Amino acid sequence: MGTALDLSESSPSAPQWLKVEQGRLVIGSSHQDAFAIGHLLRETEQTLLKLFGRGQLSGTVHTCLGQELCAVGLLRALSSPRDVVLSNHRNHGHFLAYSGQVRGLLAEIMGREGAVCGGRGGSQHLAFHRFHSSGVQAGLTGIGVGLAKAEQCIGEDGVVAIFIGDGTLGEGLLYESMNLASIWKLPVIFVVEHNRVAQTTETKDTIGGTIEKRGEAFGLTTHSLDDSSPSFFDDCERIVSQVRKESTPAFVVVETARLGPHSKGDDHRPEEEKERIAKRDPLRALGEQLERSVREEIEAANTTYLETLANELVLAPEPHESEIHFPDGKQAPLEAIALELVKGSVRDQINHALHTLFSNDDKALLIGEDLHDPYGGAFKVTKGLSTAFPDRTVSTPISEAGITGVGIGFALSGHKPIVEIMFADFLSLCIDQLYNQAVKLPWLGREEEFHLVVRTPGGGHRGYGPTHSQCVESLLMPIPGLTLVAPSHRHNVGQLLCSSVEAYGPVVFMENKLLYDAVCEPGDYETVPPVASDLYADFFPTLLSKTEGSPDLTIVTFGGNLPLAEQVADRLRDEEELSVALVIPSLLSPVPHNTLFSALGGHETLVFLEESPVQGSFSSEVIAGLSERGMHTESILRIGAKPIPVAAARNLERAVLPQVDSVLEEIFEVFG
C-alpha cells in the first residue's frame, strides 16, 4: 500500500529530531520531542503560506496551524509499521507526523522534482506507504474500514486512524463506515478534529445534537479529548493501545482550534475569537514548559531548515511528464486463470468462475448484500460460495458507497476483492468511490498491484420500474483508468470475470438480468483479431458473426442487447433477404477503437443498438473513434431507449426500451 519511495532529507540543515526509519517519523516520548516536531509542522505551514504569497505554489493550501499537537499526539501513539493513517484536505500535519518527508511535501505542493507523489496530488492528495489523504470529505472512511477488515482477516494488529473535521459530520458515507466498523468490530479510530468552524460557517449551525452522541449511537467507544490538556498525549496512547488490544472501534472527538484561515486568506472570524484561539495555543504553551534556550534552539533549527529547503526547491526542476501516467501495472499483460466454457447459463458461468477463482487464489474475496447461503444473492449468482469459502464471503448491510470503499481498502491491502452491487442503478451511489478514489489512490501511490472488480446487473424488461431497470454504462464510460466490461451469452463469461480480477485498477463488470438464464454458448461467431494498441482487447474479445462477403447491414451491440439484436438480424435475413453481420465487443472502456475499426472495415451500413439512451453513450464514443480514424460509411444509425425514465407497467416499459418491431421500424425508416 502506498509508494515505497523514501525521499531522503539530504539538506545539511535538517534538524536531528527529523529521524525517519522505514518510512515512519520517529517521535520521542518527551515534551521536548513533541514540541520539536510540532514546531516543525507549524514552520512548514508558515513556509507554505509565504511561498503561496510569492506565487511559488501549485494549487491551494489548507494549513493545520494551531492543530499541530493533535497530529503529534495521535501519530506518536500510532507507532506500529502496520498502522494506517487516512486524512483529509487539512492533512500536512498528519502526513509529516507520519512520514517526516518535509522535502517531499514541499516539492509536491510547489510542483518540483522529488515530490512525494511526483506532483500528481498537490496539497490535498498524498500517498506514502500506509498513509493516504483525499480532498473529498469522508471519501476515505469506507476505505479505512476495508483496510481494517483486511488487517483483521490476516490476523495482524494494525490500527487504522481516520482523521476527519467536524464539517465531515454532514456526510452520509461517514455513517455507513461507522456502522460497518461497529458491526465487524474493527480496529478503527475515527478522529474528529473539532475546531468549531467549517470553511466559514460555525459548526454549531451545521450539527444537530452532540458530536459524541453520534459515535455512541453506533456503539463506538467514544472519547472526548482536548489537545491543550496536560493529559492529551497519555490519553492518545491509552486509546490507541486499547483499540489495538481489543480490536474495537473508537470515536475520538478532539477539541482543537485553527489559528489560520480555512484556505490561504479566507478567515472571516471575529478578531476577538482569533485572539481567544491565539491565547489557547497548545503548542506555544508546551514550548513555554521548556527552558528558553532549548526552545529557541529548536525554533532556530526548524526555521533555518525550512528556509534552506524552500530556497533549494524554488530552483529545482519541475516533475517529469512521465509522472502523469498510470503505473506500469496498467500496461502489464494479464495472467488470468484459463477457464473452459462449461455447459449451462450465464449465471452458471459466473458462479463457476467465482468458485474457481476462490479455489486457486486465496487473495480473492466477495463483498456484497445478502450473499450467503441459502439466499446466494438477489439473482443467485453467489450460490454455494459462502458454504465453501465462509471466511472470504462477506455479506454487508445496505451501504453501496461504503462497501465499494471497503473493496478499495481490501485492494490497497493486496487482496483481489469482488464487490457485488445488487442493481446497476445503485452504482450512482458508488460513483464518488469509483471516480475519486478507486482510480486515483493507486495512481497517487504508484501501486503496481491493485485489483478490484465491481459486479452488477443492469437492464430492464422485467417491470422493475425507474430505479431498478437502467443501463448505466454511459455514467462510467468517461472515468479515466476505469475498465468497463459487458459480457454477452456468446462470450466465455467466466473467463471474462477471471480476466477482470487480474486486470490492473478498478473494473466494473456489467451483467444483465435477462442474460442470467440464457444458455452460454459461442454460436456462429468468431473472435476479431485484437489490435495490440488497445489495452486489454485480447483478454476482453470482440466477436463477429460469420458472413460471406460484405454484409448489407451490420449491427454493433453488447451485453444484454445481443438477444434482441439476433432476433432483429434473423427477421432481416428471413423477411428482407438481407445479409446481416453482428459485432459484439465485451470491452466498453477503454474503448477498443482500433480493434473495432479493423472489425468494421468495409461495412457500409452500421446500426448501433443499446438499451440506454444514445446521448453520451458507448455508441457515440465508438462512432467518434471510427470517424477520427478515417472510416467512411454509407449510413450510421444509433438506436437506444427513449430519453425517459423506465416505467414499471409492462406496456409503458416496452414503449421506452427498444423492441424487435421498434428497432426494425427505425431501420426501415432510415434505410428504406
C-alpha positions in Angstrom: 0.0 0.0 0.0 1.4 3.4 -1.0 4.7 4.2 -2.7 7.8 2.5 -1.4 9.8 5.6 -2.3 11.7 7.2 0.7 12.7 10.7 -0.1 15.8 11.5 1.9 16.1 14.7 3.9 19.5 15.4 2.4 19.9 19.1 3.4 22.7 19.5 5.9 20.4 21.8 7.9 17.9 19.0 8.7 17.3 19.0 12.4 18.3 16.0 14.5 14.8 15.3 15.6 13.7 14.6 12.0 14.5 10.9 12.3 12.9 8.6 9.8 13.0 4.8 10.0 11.3 2.5 7.5 9.2 5.3 6.1 7.9 6.5 9.5 8.9 9.5 11.6 10.2 8.5 15.0 8.8 10.9 17.6 10.4 10.7 21.0 8.4 10.4 24.2 9.4 13.7 25.9 7.6 17.0 25.8 10.7 18.5 24.1 10.4 15.9 21.3 6.8 16.7 20.9 7.4 20.4 20.7 10.3 20.0 18.2 8.1 18.1 15.8 5.0 20.3 16.5 7.1 23.4 15.8 8.5 21.8 12.6 4.9 21.3 11.4 4.0 24.9 12.2 7.1 26.3 10.5 6.3 24.1 7.4 2.8 25.6 7.2 4.1 29.1 7.6 6.7 28.5 4.9 3.9 27.2 2.6 1.9 30.4 3.2 4.9 32.5 2.4 5.5 30.6 -0.8 1.9 30.9 -1.8 2.1 34.7 -1.3 5.0 34.8 -3.7 3.2 32.7 -6.3 5.5 29.7 -5.9 3.0 27.1 -5.1 0.8 24.9 -7.3 -2.8 24.9 -6.2 -4.3 25.5 -2.8 -3.2 25.1 0.8 -5.1 24.2 3.9 -2.9 24.6 6.9 -3.2 23.0 10.4 -1.8 26.0 12.3 -2.9 25.6 15.9 -3.7 21.9 15.5 -0.2 20.5 15.4 -0.3 18.7 18.7 -3.4 16.8 17.7 -1.4 15.3 14.9 1.7 14.7 17.0 -0.1 13.1 19.9 -2.1 10.6 17.9 0.7 9.8 15.3 3.2 9.2 18.1 0.8 6.7 19.6 0.3 5.0 16.2 3.8 3.7 16.1 3.4 0.3 14.6 4.5 -0.2 11.0 1.2 -1.9 10.3 -0.8 1.2 11.3 -2.7 3.1 8.6 -3.4 6.8 8.7 -6.1 8.4 6.5 -6.5 12.1 6.3 -8.4 14.9 4.5 -7.8 18.2 2.9 -6.1 19.6 6.0 -3.5 16.9 6.0 0.0 18.3 6.2 0.4 17.8 9.9 -0.8 14.2 9.8 1.4 13.5 6.8 4.6 15.0 8.3 4.0 13.4 11.8 3.5 10.1 10.0 6.4 10.3 7.4 8.8 13.1 8.2 9.0 13.7 4.5 9.3 17.5 4.6 11.2 17.8 1.4 8.8 15.5 -0.4 5.8 17.5 0.9 7.2 20.9 -0.1 8.2 19.6 -3.5 4.7 18.1 -4.0 2.9 21.4 -3.3 5.5 23.5 -5.1 5.3 21.2 -8.2 9.0 20.3 -8.1 11.1 17.2 -8.8 11.3 14.9 -5.8 7.7 15.4 -4.9 6.3 12.6 -2.7 3.6 11.8 -5.3 5.5 13.2 -8.3 3.4 16.3 -8.4 0.2 14.3 -9.0 -1.6 15.1 -5.8 -0.5 18.5 -4.6 -1.6 19.7 -1.1 -4.7 17.6 -0.5 -3.9 14.3 -2.1 -0.9 12.4 -0.6 0.1 8.8 -0.6 3.1 7.4 1.2 3.4 3.8 2.5 0.3 3.4 4.7 -0.8 7.0 4.5 -3.4 8.4 2.2 -5.3 11.7 2.1 -8.1 13.0 -0.1 -9.8 16.2 -0.8 -13.3 14.6 -0.7 -14.9 14.8 2.7 -15.5 11.3 4.2 -14.2 9.8 0.9 -11.7 7.6 2.7 -13.8 6.4 5.6 -15.2 3.3 3.9 -11.7 2.6 2.5 -10.3 2.8 6.1 -12.9 0.2 7.2 -11.7 -2.0 4.3 -8.1 -1.7 5.3 -9.0 -2.5 8.9 -11.1 -5.5 7.8 -8.1 -6.7 5.8 -5.9 -6.5 8.9 -8.5 -8.4 10.9 -8.7 -11.1 8.2 -5.0 -11.8 8.1 -4.6 -11.6 11.9 -2.4 -8.5 12.1 -2.6 -5.9 14.8 -2.6 -2.7 12.7 -4.8 0.1 13.7 -6.5 2.4 11.1 -6.9 6.1 12.1 -9.3 8.1 10.0 -9.0 11.9 10.6 -12.0 14.0 9.8 -13.1 17.5 10.6 -16.3 18.4 12.3 -17.7 19.6 8.9 -17.5 16.0 7.7 -20.2 15.0 10.1 -22.7 16.0 7.4 -21.5 13.3 5.0 -23.6 10.1 4.8 -20.6 7.9 3.9 -19.2 8.5 7.3 -22.1 6.9 9.0 -22.1 3.9 6.6 -18.5 3.5 7.6 -19.1 3.8 11.3 -21.8 1.2 11.1 -19.6 -1.2 9.3 -16.7 -0.7 11.7 -19.0 -1.3 14.6 -20.8 -4.5 13.4 -17.4 -6.0 12.3 -15.6 -4.9 15.5 -12.7 -3.5 13.6 -9.5 -1.7 14.9 -10.6 1.7 13.6 -10.3 5.1 15.2 -12.5 7.9 13.8 -10.8 11.1 14.9 -12.9 14.2 14.8 -10.8 17.4 14.9 -13.4 19.7 16.4 -12.2 23.2 15.6 -15.8 24.6 15.7 -15.7 26.1 12.2 -16.0 24.7 8.7 -14.9 26.9 5.8 -16.6 30.0 7.2 -19.7 28.6 9.0 -19.6 27.8 12.7 -20.4 24.1 13.2 -22.9 24.9 15.9 -25.1 25.9 12.9 -24.5 22.7 11.0 -24.5 19.9 13.5 -27.7 18.7 15.2 -27.3 17.2 18.6 -23.8 16.5 20.0 -20.9 15.0 18.2 -20.2 12.4 20.9 -23.7 11.1 20.7 -23.1 10.2 17.1 -20.3 7.9 17.9 -22.2 6.4 20.8 -25.2 5.7 18.6 -23.1 3.3 16.5 -21.8 1.5 19.6 -18.3 3.0 19.2 -16.2 3.6 22.3 -16.4 7.4 22.4 -13.8 9.7 23.9 -13.7 13.5 24.4 -10.1 14.9 24.4 -8.6 18.4 24.3 -5.2 18.9 22.6 -4.4 21.6 25.1 -4.9 19.3 28.1 -1.7 18.2 30.0 -3.0 14.6 29.7 -3.6 14.7 25.9 -0.5 12.6 24.9 -1.2 10.0 27.6 -4.9 9.8 26.5 -3.8 9.2 22.9 -1.5 6.4 23.9 -4.3 4.8 26.1 -6.9 4.9 23.3 -4.6 3.5 20.6 -3.4 0.8 22.9 -7.0 -0.2 23.8 -8.1 -0.3 20.2 -5.1 -2.4 19.2 -5.5 -4.8 22.1 -9.3 -5.3 22.0 -9.8 -4.7 18.2 -12.8 -2.5 18.9 -13.6 0.7 17.0 -13.3 4.1 18.7 -14.7 7.6 18.1 -12.4 10.3 19.4 -13.6 13.9 19.5 -10.6 16.2 19.9 -11.3 19.8 21.0 -8.8 21.9 19.0 -8.6 25.3 17.3 -7.5 26.5 13.9 -5.2 29.5 14.2 -5.1 30.2 10.5 -7.6 30.6 7.7 -9.5 27.7 6.1 -7.5 28.1 3.0 -4.9 30.8 2.4 -6.6 34.1 3.3 -10.3 33.3 3.8 -10.6 33.9 7.6 -13.7 35.9 8.5 -13.9 35.1 12.2 -14.3 37.9 14.6 -11.0 39.4 15.9 -11.9 38.6 19.5 -12.3 34.9 18.5 -8.9 34.8 16.8 -7.4 36.4 19.9 -9.0 33.8 22.2 -7.6 31.0 20.0 -4.2 32.5 20.0 -4.1 32.6 23.8 -5.2 29.0 23.9 -2.4 27.8 21.5 -1.3 24.4 23.0 2.0 24.4 21.0 3.1 27.7 22.5 2.1 26.5 25.9 4.1 23.3 25.5 7.1 25.4 24.4 6.9 27.6 27.5 7.4 24.4 29.6 10.9 24.1 28.1 14.0 26.1 29.0 14.0 29.3 26.9 17.4 28.4 25.4 16.3 24.9 24.4 13.1 26.3 22.9 14.9 28.9 20.9 17.4 26.4 19.7 14.6 24.2 18.4 12.8 27.1 16.7 16.0 28.4 15.0 17.0 25.0 13.7 13.5 24.4 12.2 13.4 27.9 10.7 16.8 27.6 9.1 16.0 24.1 7.8 12.7 25.3 6.1 14.3 28.4 4.7 17.1 26.4 3.2 14.8 23.8 1.8 12.4 26.3 0.2 15.3 28.1 -1.4 16.6 24.8 -2.9 13.3 23.7 -4.2 12.5 27.0 -5.9 15.4 26.3 -8.1 14.7 22.6 -8.6 13.3 21.3 -11.9 9.6 20.5 -12.4 8.4 16.9 -12.3 8.9 14.8 -15.5 5.8 14.4 -17.6 6.0 10.7 -17.2 4.6 11.2 -13.7 1.1 11.7 -15.2 0.8 8.1 -16.4 -0.6 5.1 -14.6 1.9 2.7 -13.0 3.4 0.0 -15.2 0.9 -2.5 -13.9 -1.8 -0.9 -16.1 0.1 -2.0 -19.2 1.3 -5.4 -17.9 -0.1 -8.4 -19.7 -2.8 -10.3 -17.7 -2.1 -13.8 -16.2 -5.7 -14.8 -15.7 -6.8 -18.3 -14.9 -7.7 -20.2 -18.1 -11.4 -21.2 -17.7 -13.1 -23.5 -20.1 -16.7 -22.8 -21.0 -18.9 -25.1 -19.1 -22.4 -26.2 -20.0 -25.1 -24.0 -18.6 -26.4 -20.5 -18.3 -24.6 -17.2 -17.9 -25.4 -17.4 -14.1 -23.7 -20.8 -14.1 -20.6 -19.4 -15.8 -20.2 -16.6 -13.3 -20.8 -18.9 -10.3 -18.3 -21.4 -11.7 -15.8 -18.7 -12.2 -16.2 -17.4 -8.6 -15.7 -20.9 -7.2 -12.6 -21.5 -9.5 -11.1 -18.1 -8.5 -11.5 -18.8 -4.8 -10.1 -22.2 -5.1 -7.0 -21.0 -7.0 -6.3 -17.6 -5.4 -6.5 -17.1 -1.6 -6.4 -13.3 -2.2 -9.9 -13.4 -3.9 -12.9 -12.5 -1.8 -16.5 -11.4 -2.3 -18.3 -8.4 -0.6 -22.0 -7.5 -1.0 -25.5 -7.7 0.3 -27.3 -11.0 1.1 -24.6 -13.1 -0.5 -24.8 -16.0 2.0 -26.5 -19.3 1.5 -29.2 -20.3 1.3 -30.1 -17.0 -0.4 -26.9 -16.6 -2.5 -27.5 -13.1 -3.7 -30.6 -11.4 -5.3 -30.0 -13.3 -8.6 -28.5 -16.5 -7.0 -25.1 -15.9 -8.7 -23.1 -16.5 -5.5 -24.9 -19.7 -4.5 -22.6 -22.1 -2.6 -19.8 -19.7 -2.2 -20.3 -18.8 1.5 -20.6 -22.5 2.3 -17.3 -23.4 0.5 -15.4 -20.2 1.5 -17.1 -18.7 4.6 -14.1 -16.6 5.6 -14.0 -14.9 2.2 -17.6 -14.2 1.6 -18.6 -11.0 3.4 -22.3 -10.1 3.5 -22.9 -6.5 4.3 -25.7 -4.0 5.3 -27.2 -1.8 2.6 -24.3 0.5 2.1 -23.4 0.7 -1.6 -20.8 3.5 -1.2 -19.5 2.0 2.0 -19.0 -1.5 0.6 -17.3 -0.1 -2.5 -14.9 1.8 -0.2 -14.3 -1.5 1.7 -13.4 -3.1 -1.6 -10.9 -0.4 -2.4 -9.4 -0.8 1.1 -9.0 -4.6 0.5 -7.4 -3.9 -2.9 -4.9 -1.5 -1.3 -4.0 -4.3 1.1 -3.1 -6.6 -1.7 -6.3 -8.6 -1.9 -8.5 -9.1 -5.0 -12.0 -8.1 -3.9 -15.1 -8.7 -5.9 -17.9 -6.3 -4.9 -21.5 -7.1 -5.8 -23.9 -4.2 -6.2 -27.4 -5.7 -6.2 -28.7 -3.4 -9.1 -26.6 -1.4 -11.5 -28.9 1.6 -10.9 -27.3 1.8 -7.4 -23.8 2.5 -8.9 -24.8 6.2 -8.8 -24.3 5.8 -5.0 -20.8 4.4 -5.7 -19.6 6.9 -8.3 -17.6 9.0 -5.8 -15.7 5.9 -4.6 -15.0 4.8 -8.2 -14.3 8.2 -9.7 -12.5 10.0 -6.9 -10.8 7.1 -5.1 -10.6 3.7 -6.9 -8.8 5.1 -10.0 -6.8 7.8 -8.2 -5.5 6.2 -5.0 -3.3 3.6 -6.8 -2.2 6.3 -9.3 -1.2 8.6 -6.5 0.6 5.8 -4.6 2.2 4.3 -7.7 0.7 1.0 -6.8 2.0 -1.8 -9.1 -0.8 -4.2 -7.9 -4.4 -3.0 -7.5 -7.2 -5.4 -8.3 -10.9 -4.5 -7.8 -14.0 -5.8 -9.6 -17.5 -4.4 -9.1 -20.1 -6.8 -10.4 -23.6 -5.5 -11.0 -26.7 -6.5 -13.1 -28.4 -3.9 -15.2 -31.2 -3.6 -17.7 -35.0 -3.6 -17.9 -37.7 -5.7 -19.5 -38.8 -7.0 -16.1 -41.2 -4.4 -14.9 -39.0 -3.2 -12.0 -39.6 0.5 -12.6 -37.4 3.6 -12.9 -34.7 2.8 -10.3 -34.2 -0.9 -11.0 -34.2 -1.1 -14.8 -31.5 1.1 -16.1 -28.3 0.5 -18.1 -25.8 2.9 -16.7 -22.7 2.3 -18.9 -22.7 6.0 -20.1 -22.2 7.1 -16.5 -19.0 5.1 -16.3 -17.5 5.4 -19.8 -15.7 8.8 -19.2 -13.9 7.7 -16.0 -10.2 7.6 -16.8 -8.5 4.5 -15.5 -11.7 2.5 -15.1 -12.2 -0.7 -17.1 -15.8 -1.4 -18.1 -16.7 -5.0 -19.3 -20.1 -6.1 -20.6 -20.3 -9.9 -21.3 -22.9 -11.4 -23.6 -24.1 -15.0 -23.6 -21.9 -15.6 -26.7 -18.7 -14.8 -24.7 -16.9 -17.1 -22.3 -18.4 -15.1 -19.4 -16.4 -17.0 -16.7 -13.2 -16.2 -18.5 -14.1 -12.6 -18.8 -14.6 -12.4 -15.0 -11.3 -14.2 -14.3 -9.6 -11.7 -16.6 -11.3 -8.8 -14.8 -10.0 -9.9 -11.5 -6.4 -9.9 -12.8 -6.7 -6.6 -14.6 -4.9 -3.6 -13.0 -7.2 -1.0 -11.5 -10.9 -1.0 -10.9 -13.1 -3.0 -13.3 -16.9 -2.7 -13.4 -18.4 -6.0 -14.7 -21.8 -5.2 -16.2 -24.0 -8.2 -16.1 -27.6 -8.2 -17.5 -30.6 -9.6 -15.6 -32.2 -11.1 -18.7 -29.0 -13.0 -19.6 -28.7 -14.9 -16.3 -30.9 -17.7 -17.6 -29.6 -17.5 -21.2 -27.6 -20.6 -22.3 -24.0 -19.6 -22.7 -22.7 -20.9 -26.0 -20.4 -19.4 -28.7 -22.9 -19.7 -31.6 -21.8 -18.8 -35.1 -19.3 -16.2 -34.0 -15.5 -15.7 -34.3 -13.1 -13.5 -32.4 -11.9 -10.4 -34.1 -8.1 -10.3 -34.0 -7.3 -7.7 -31.3 -5.1 -4.8 -32.1 -2.2 -4.6 -29.6 -2.5 -0.9 -29.0 -6.0 -1.4 -27.5 -5.4 -2.1 -23.8 -6.8 -5.5 -22.7 -8.5 -6.1 -26.1 -7.0 -9.6 -26.3 -8.5 -10.5 -22.9 -11.9 -9.0 -23.5 -12.6 -10.0 -27.0 -14.8 -8.6 -29.7 -16.9 -11.1 -31.6 -18.1 -11.0 -35.2 -20.8 -13.2 -36.7 -19.6 -15.2 -39.7 -20.9 -13.8 -43.0 -20.0 -14.3 -46.6 -18.7 -11.2 -48.3 -19.6 -7.6 -47.3 -22.9 -7.5 -45.3 -25.8 -5.3 -46.3 -26.1 -4.2 -42.7 -24.0 -4.5 -39.5 -25.4 -4.3 -36.0 -23.0 -3.3 -33.2 -24.3 -4.2 -29.8 -23.1 -5.6 -26.4 -24.2 -7.5 -23.3 -27.9 -8.0 -22.8 -28.8 -6.3 -26.0 -27.5 -9.2 -28.1 -30.6 -11.5 -27.9 -32.6 -8.5 -29.3 -30.0 -7.9 -32.0 -30.0 -11.5 -33.0 -33.8 -11.5 -33.3 -33.7 -8.3 -35.4 -31.0 -9.9 -37.6 -33.0 -13.1 -38.1 -36.1 -11.0 -39.2 -34.0 -9.0 -41.7 -32.5 -12.1 -43.1 -35.7 -14.1 -43.3 -38.2 -11.4 -44.3 -35.9 -8.9 -46.2 -33.3 -11.4 -47.5 -30.5 -9.1 -46.2 -27.0 -10.1 -45.3 -26.6 -9.0 -41.6 -23.4 -9.1 -39.5 -23.2 -8.6 -35.7 -20.2 -7.2 -33.9 -20.2 -7.7 -30.1 -17.5 -6.1 -28.0 -17.1 -7.2 -24.4 -14.8 -4.3 -23.5 -16.6 -1.0 -23.4 -13.9 1.1 -21.8 -11.2 1.8 -22.6 -12.9 1.6 -25.9 -11.0 -0.9 -28.2 -11.1 1.7 -31.0 -8.5 0.2 -33.3 -9.9 -3.4 -33.0 -13.4 -2.1 -33.8 -12.0 -0.1 -36.7 -10.5 -3.3 -38.0 -13.7 -5.3 -37.5 -15.9 -2.8 -39.2 -13.7 -2.0 -42.2 -15.7 -2.4 -45.4 -19.0 -2.4 -43.6 -21.1 0.3 -45.2 -24.3 0.4 -43.2 -24.0 0.4 -39.4 -26.7 0.2 -36.7 -25.6 0.7 -33.1 -28.0 -0.8 -30.7 -28.1 -0.4 -26.9 -30.6 -0.3 -24.1 -29.7 3.1 -22.7 -30.4 6.4 -24.3 -27.9 7.1 -27.0 -26.8 10.6 -25.9 -23.3 10.4 -24.5 -23.3 6.6 -25.0 -20.9 3.8 -26.0 -22.3 4.1 -29.5 -21.4 7.8 -29.6 -17.9 7.2 -28.5 -17.3 4.4 -31.0 -18.7 6.4 -33.9 -16.4 9.3 -33.0 -13.4 7.0 -32.8 -14.2 5.5 -36.2 -14.6 8.9 -37.7 -11.2 10.0 -36.2 -9.6 7.0 -37.8 -10.9 8.0 -41.3 -13.6 5.4 -41.6 -16.3 6.5 -44.1 -19.6 4.6 -44.2 -22.7 4.9 -46.3 -25.1 5.2 -43.3 -25.0 5.1 -39.5 -27.9 4.8 -37.1 -28.0 4.8 -33.3 -30.9 3.1 -31.6 -31.4 3.1 -27.9 -34.0 3.7 -25.2 -36.1 6.8 -25.3 -34.7 9.6 -23.1 -37.4 8.9 -20.5 -37.2 7.1 -17.1 -38.1 3.4 -17.5 -41.7 2.9 -16.5 -43.0 -0.1 -14.4 -46.1 -1.0 -16.4 -45.1 -3.6 -19.0 -46.7 -1.7 -21.9 -45.1 1.5 -20.9 -41.7 -0.1 -20.4 -41.9 -1.6 -23.9 -42.6 1.9 -25.2 -39.4 3.2 -23.6 -37.0 0.3 -24.4 -36.0 -1.0 -27.8 -38.2 -3.9 -29.1 -37.8 -6.0 -32.2 -40.5 -4.3 -34.0 -39.5 -0.8 -33.0 -35.9 -1.4 -34.0 -37.0 -2.7 -37.4 -39.2 0.3 -37.9 -36.3 2.7 -37.2 -34.0 0.7 -39.6 -36.6 0.8 -42.4 -37.4 4.5 -41.8 -33.7 5.4 -42.2 -32.5 2.9 -44.7 -35.8 2.2 -46.6 
